[in-house]
């Protein structure tokens, strides 16, 4: 079921603020954000659930937003994304096979993770593959404590990088999300996020130029890894970058990244109000596009 067919409240929890957006029938009705107290989140995980709850309570009250059936976006900082190659097996053995391969490939015990996976449809590749996502259980559990403190009842939770892929809606793109305290780099081929890197921005990177250079280095790492280990058997690609996030419109950032790779805009599936700060709320739009 597409969430766009009814009123949907989406909540994107960033390292420094929470962003709320309300949609109905594909129309964006209202939006708002609230700063989070220092230390509320650490390394992508809620460290002070009570502080998060108090801030969210103010945000939902201010925008008179329904707290039931909210779609919540989480940082990708502690998530583990892998494309697993699967041996030929009967359909009834897929779950067991994915878990076995995940146990070998992921750096954390899968018993400590919430694990989700989906088969990839790609006729050009010789083996079945599964897009596999692992999130530490404590990351979700501590977030739920903060949400419940504000009376927020999530109908679904998603990672920010995956919501951005949905919102940007380009089959072949490198999404570079620049926030005040985090950066995400997502390499997408044929609509599939093959590489997802989410990391905190070191406090020493204070100028736009320093942040741009750090982001460019992460983009290049992602492209190098793709070329060395994933490009074989896929159609050739000339990388293009879509900048998003709080700093996505920063002139220095756009100039420095644009000097190395062509920049592209999201191919939006919804109409946005002229006064919406789009790059700030792209994750929320992607959350609203999630199918439940």
Helices and strands as residue ranges (DSSP letters): G 3-5, E 8-13, E 17-24, E 27-35, E 41-42, E 45-46, H 49-62, E 68-74, E 79-86, G 91-93, H 94-105, G 110-112, E 113-120, E 128-136, H 137-149, E 153-159, H 160-168, E 173-178, E 182-189, E 192-200, H 208-229, E 240-244, H 251-258, E 262-263, H 278-288
